[in-house]
Amino acid sequence: MTKIMKNSEFGELVQVVVDDHEMTYINAVLQVCEDSGFDPADVGGLIPKYIQDKIEKEAIDLRMLKAYDTVNIIEEFGDTDG
């Protein structure tokens, strides 16, 4: 059984993993999912905006995502924060 968690709690857990294990935010989210029994496909709403921004930057730096792709995604799907 998985625990119900607020996005602030999820974000704190991710930050602890990043700080303690010197992981990327991408890997830290996956680690928290594994430790908490969450499917990574289901945690998008639990990831706070500041961590989403850090993941986006990591993805761009690792060339997993082009910088202009994020603009296209926001235009296509809209801003999920508003």
Backbone as CSV, one residue per row, in Angstrom:
resi,resn,N_x,N_y,N_z,CA_x,CA_y,CA_z,C_x,C_y,C_z
1,MET,0.847,-1.179,0.000,0.000,0.000,0.000,0.892,1.241,0.000
2,THR,0.571,2.198,-0.875,1.360,3.412,-0.940,0.741,4.490,-0.070
3,LYS,1.584,5.329,0.454,1.155,6.417,1.319,0.675,7.586,0.469
4,ILE,-0.383,8.244,0.908,-0.824,9.473,0.253,0.121,10.578,0.702
5,MET,0.583,11.364,-0.266,1.616,12.343,0.033,1.282,13.676,-0.629
6,LYS,1.589,14.765,0.047,1.442,16.107,-0.514,2.655,16.403,-1.388
7,ASN,2.490,17.326,-2.340,3.622,17.640,-3.198,4.774,18.268,-2.417
8,SER,4.473,18.972,-1.332,5.560,19.550,-0.533,6.374,18.444,0.142
9,GLU,5.704,17.386,0.602,6.413,16.255,1.212,7.256,15.523,0.164
10,PHE,6.672,15.311,-1.003,7.397,14.638,-2.075,8.633,15.460,-2.454
11,GLY,8.442,16.765,-2.583,9.551,17.652,-2.921,10.660,17.623,-1.888
12,GLU,10.282,17.589,-0.617,11.287,17.522,0.454,12.081,16.220,0.376
13,LEU,11.381,15.110,0.117,12.074,13.828,-0.013,13.048,13.841,-1.185
14,VAL,12.612,14.396,-2.307,13.496,14.487,-3.477,14.720,15.325,-3.139
15,GLN,14.517,16.459,-2.483,15.637,17.339,-2.152,16.623,16.659,-1.215
16,VAL,16.127,15.899,-0.253,17.003,15.165,0.669,17.858,14.155,-0.105
17,VAL,17.246,13.441,-1.035,17.993,12.460,-1.832,19.052,13.159,-2.672
18,VAL,18.706,14.279,-3.283,19.674,15.046,-4.079,20.852,15.474,-3.211
19,ASP,20.545,16.052,-2.049,21.593,16.579,-1.172,22.445,15.475,-0.547
20,ASP,21.802,14.415,-0.069,22.525,13.360,0.645,23.312,12.426,-0.275
21,HIS,22.799,12.209,-1.484,23.419,11.221,-2.367,24.005,11.828,-3.635
22,GLU,24.006,13.162,-3.701,24.546,13.878,-4.850,24.005,13.322,-6.167
23,MET,22.693,13.097,-6.200,22.006,12.603,-7.393,21.443,13.771,-8.178
24,THR,21.154,13.513,-9.449,20.400,14.491,-10.223,18.958,14.476,-9.730
25,TYR,18.236,15.528,-10.031,16.827,15.574,-9.647,16.036,14.491,-10.362
26,ILE,16.391,14.222,-11.601,15.704,13.178,-12.362,15.840,11.837,-11.633
27,ASN,17.059,11.477,-11.270,17.290,10.203,-10.580,16.716,10.205,-9.170
28,ALA,16.741,11.356,-8.521,16.187,11.437,-7.165,14.681,11.196,-7.172
29,VAL,13.977,11.725,-8.160,12.535,11.468,-8.263,12.288,9.976,-8.435
30,LEU,13.069,9.339,-9.297,12.913,7.894,-9.504,13.212,7.116,-8.230
31,GLN,14.215,7.563,-7.472,14.568,6.894,-6.223,13.450,7.023,-5.188
32,VAL,12.902,8.224,-5.063,11.804,8.441,-4.116,10.594,7.598,-4.528
33,CYS,10.329,7.510,-5.824,9.226,6.662,-6.303,9.455,5.212,-5.901
34,GLU,10.665,4.733,-6.119,10.981,3.339,-5.768,10.841,3.119,-4.266
35,ASP,11.393,4.020,-3.475,11.351,3.882,-2.015,9.926,3.978,-1.459
36,SER,9.072,4.766,-2.127,7.719,5.011,-1.629,6.662,4.120,-2.277
37,GLY,7.065,3.353,-3.265,6.119,2.468,-3.933,5.227,3.162,-4.948
38,PHE,5.666,4.316,-5.456,4.904,5.043,-6.464,5.367,4.654,-7.860
39,ASP,4.429,4.633,-8.801,4.777,4.485,-10.208,5.223,5.857,-10.692
40,PRO,6.413,5.979,-11.284,6.883,7.289,-11.751,5.900,7.979,-12.700
41,ALA,5.128,7.208,-13.430,4.159,7.801,-14.353,3.012,8.499,-13.616
42,ASP,2.859,8.239,-12.334,1.744,8.788,-11.569,2.110,9.963,-10.666
43,VAL,3.360,10.385,-10.649,3.771,11.396,-9.672,3.935,12.801,-10.234
44,GLY,3.562,13.013,-11.477,3.723,14.344,-12.070,3.110,15.446,-11.229
45,GLY,1.941,15.203,-10.672,1.274,16.204,-9.850,1.892,16.404,-8.483
46,LEU,2.772,15.500,-8.081,3.431,15.620,-6.776,4.744,16.395,-6.849
47,ILE,5.237,16.630,-8.048,6.542,17.284,-8.197,6.344,18.795,-8.167
48,PRO,6.878,19.457,-7.136,6.721,20.908,-7.032,7.368,21.632,-8.217
49,LYS,6.855,22.812,-8.522,7.323,23.601,-9.673,8.832,23.821,-9.637
50,TYR,9.401,24.117,-8.487,10.841,24.396,-8.435,11.657,23.158,-8.803
51,ILE,11.152,21.980,-8.492,11.854,20.756,-8.879,11.600,20.463,-10.354
52,GLN,10.409,20.741,-10.851,10.144,20.601,-12.281,11.114,21.458,-13.082
53,ASP,11.354,22.674,-12.607,12.287,23.573,-13.293,13.706,23.009,-13.291
54,LYS,14.111,22.418,-12.175,15.458,21.832,-12.088,15.571,20.606,-12.999
55,ILE,14.523,19.796,-13.066,14.513,18.628,-13.951,14.582,19.087,-15.411
56,GLU,13.837,20.128,-15.729,13.862,20.664,-17.092,15.271,21.122,-17.456
57,LYS,15.934,21.836,-16.541,17.300,22.300,-16.801,18.246,21.117,-16.981
58,GLU,18.126,20.101,-16.125,18.963,18.905,-16.268,18.740,18.242,-17.619
59,ALA,17.487,18.132,-18.020,17.167,17.489,-19.297,17.758,18.275,-20.464
60,ILE,17.707,19.591,-20.391,18.307,20.423,-21.434,19.822,20.250,-21.424
61,ASP,20.434,20.298,-20.244,21.889,20.141,-20.126,22.359,18.782,-20.637
62,LEU,21.545,17.748,-20.427,21.887,16.395,-20.877,21.443,16.130,-22.313
63,ARG,20.912,17.162,-22.932,20.420,17.089,-24.317,19.309,16.054,-24.482
64,MET,18.545,15.862,-23.425,17.366,15.001,-23.482,16.158,15.806,-23.947
65,LEU,16.275,17.122,-23.852,15.192,18.029,-24.191,15.831,19.288,-24.767
66,LYS,15.291,19.755,-25.882,15.788,21.005,-26.459,15.112,22.157,-25.738
67,ALA,15.838,23.252,-25.593,15.307,24.401,-24.851,13.992,24.887,-25.431
68,TYR,13.842,24.866,-26.735,12.600,25.363,-27.320,11.451,24.376,-27.173
69,ASP,11.721,23.117,-26.862,10.652,22.135,-26.674,9.731,22.525,-25.530
70,THR,10.290,23.120,-24.488,9.457,23.476,-23.338,8.453,24.550,-23.701
71,VAL,8.839,25.479,-24.565,7.909,26.508,-25.021,6.801,25.856,-25.827
72,ASN,7.157,24.933,-26.713,6.147,24.239,-27.521,5.202,23.432,-26.650
73,ILE,5.711,22.791,-25.618,4.878,21.988,-24.724,3.884,22.891,-23.989
74,ILE,4.348,24.014,-23.479,3.465,24.945,-22.757,2.402,25.491,-23.699
75,GLU,2.794,25.843,-24.944,1.817,26.354,-25.897,0.786,25.301,-26.252
76,GLU,1.208,24.040,-26.389,0.304,22.983,-26.785,-0.642,22.566,-25.665
77,PHE,-0.119,22.433,-24.457,-0.916,21.895,-23.355,-1.343,22.951,-22.346
78,GLY,-0.794,24.125,-22.426,-1.147,25.173,-21.482,-0.309,25.093,-20.225
79,ASP,-0.321,26.128,-19.466,0.417,26.211,-18.209,-0.394,25.489,-17.145
80,THR,0.166,24.432,-16.560,-0.564,23.629,-15.581,-0.644,24.290,-14.216
81,ASP,0.119,25.356,-13.989,0.096,26.032,-12.687,-1.038,27.036,-12.578
82,GLY,-1.600,27.449,-13.705,-2.572,28.529,-13.642,-3.917,28.101,-13.821
